Amino acid sequence: MRIDLHAHSAISDGTDTPTELMFAAAKAGLDVVALTDHDTIAGWDEAAAAVGSANVALVRGIEISCSADGITAHLLGYLHNPARGDDLDALLSQARAARIRRIEEMTARIAKDYPISIADVYRQAGTSRTIGRPHLADALVAAGVIANRSAAFEQLLATSSPYYVRYQAPHPVEVTELVRAAGGVPIFAHPRATKRQRRFVSKNVIRDMVKAGLFA
């Protein structure tokens, strides 16, 4: 059985609609795929509707951006019940709003030196519920400022760039507790990524996450 438990759709920063993602999973020979869009579950219903046609099982999930000691830590949550997740939903709404403020500020900084506007970014985001740096990268590519997404992340959008802006993200322990309270299973994402966006966590934070039941 072939399983991928970490996939994104165009509802956040992927390139396929949830339906297209399910059929792409089938084409790739997967038996099971998890839809784990950033900070939103808006694609769940559409993906679920495509299960029968694509003949691929769906695991409903989410990826939540967190921060601890100034370091990024992403959390995957699987199979939580939205009916039990009012507090989690409120946190996700706050996270999406923080992302928008961040992208607006980054775009404003870049616009001082390059021909780019927030309207360009929203045009690239389309119907996405979670606006992020990939959409800004696509806008920069469309404007001819930079060659491709990878180059954008390596240069103008890098954490070391003067244009980079951090945004307020919840602590992973708080998110762990909310996912579990909603009946979900929280998993630490990118566990071996020690450099990408500084995704490593201190021993103290790991200890707190264990206490919160993240690794139970």
Secondary structure by P-SEA (a helix, b strand, c coil): cccccccccccccccccaaaaaaaaaaacccbbbbcccccccaaaaaaaacccccbbbbbbbbbbbbcccbbbbbbbccccccccaaaaaaaaaaaaaaaaaaaaaaaaaaacccccaaaaaaaacccccccaaaaaaaaaaacccccaaaaaacccccccccccccccccaaaaaaaaaaabbbbbbccccccccccccccaaaaaaaaaacccc
